[in-house]
Amino acid sequence: MSQQSNTRPKVPEGKARFYKTKQMEPNEKGFVGYQTIWDTLQKETEYKTPKRP
């Protein structure tokens, strides 16, 4: 049987509706993680005091 390679293939950046994922570099143990970057789900506006009646 053939041996499995020690390197992981480079995965392209993933894009979904609310987030993006990127492949991170392997650490000293060889673990390859994925970074999740969330988009803003709501807008934040400055508070204005209401008018007095």
N, C-alpha and C positions, 0 to 999 in steps of 0.2 A: 504494500500500500504506500501511497505517496505521503510525504510529511506535509503538515499544514504550515503555511508561512507565518512568520512572527510579525509581519507588518500588516496594518489595517489599511484597506483602501480609503482614499480620500472621498468623503461624502459631500455632495453639494449642499449649499445653504437651503434649508427648508423654509417655506413661507406658507402660513396659514392665515385665517381671517384676522386673528387677534394677536399673533405672535410669530417670531422667527426663531429658528434653531440653527446653531453653528456647531461644527465639530471642533472640540478642543484638542490640544496636543496631548499625546500620551504622557503619563507621569512615570516615575522611576519603576513602578511595578508593571507598567505596560497597559494600565487602564486608560481607555479613551472615553472621555465624557462629552456631553453635549450641553451647550449653553443656551438657555431660553431667554429671549428678549421680548418682553410683553409690550404691546402698543397701549397707549392711553385709552381707557374705555369710556371716560367721561371728561368733560371740560370743567375747569375750575375758573370761576369768575370772581372778580373783586366784589366784596360786599358793599352795598350802598344803603345808607339809612333811608327808610321810607319817608315820604313827605308827610308833614303834619296836616291833619284835616282843618 
